[in-house]
Amino acid sequence: MTEITESTSTDKPVARCSECDREVTHYNTFISPTDEKTVICWQCRARDEKGFNADRNYHRTSRRGVIPR
């Protein structure tokens, strides 16, 4: 028998973010190879991932040319 649990029903304890030092309830826990736990809140994680898919060579100034009709 397979037991399915909802992610909202699992209550995590309040933890302190390693990046911003806030007490948060929504966070990810990362475990390093040396068995050290790092807690990163969702806001810091989103800030870190922002612009991840952007091309490094893209610049808005490269679109200044005249658009042909």
Stockholm file with secondary structure:
# STOCKHOLM 1.0

chainA/1-69         MTEITESTSTDKPVARCSECDREVTHYNTFISPTDEKTVICWQCRARDEKGFNADRNYHRTSRRGVIPR
#=GR chainA/1-69 SS CCCCCCTTTCCCCCEECTTTCCEESSEEEEECTTSCEEEEEHHHHHHHHTTTTSCTTCCGGGGCSCCCC
#=GC SS_cons        CCCCCCTTTCCCCCEECTTTCCEESSEEEEECTTSCEEEEEHHHHHHHHTTTTSCTTCCGGGGCSCCCC
//
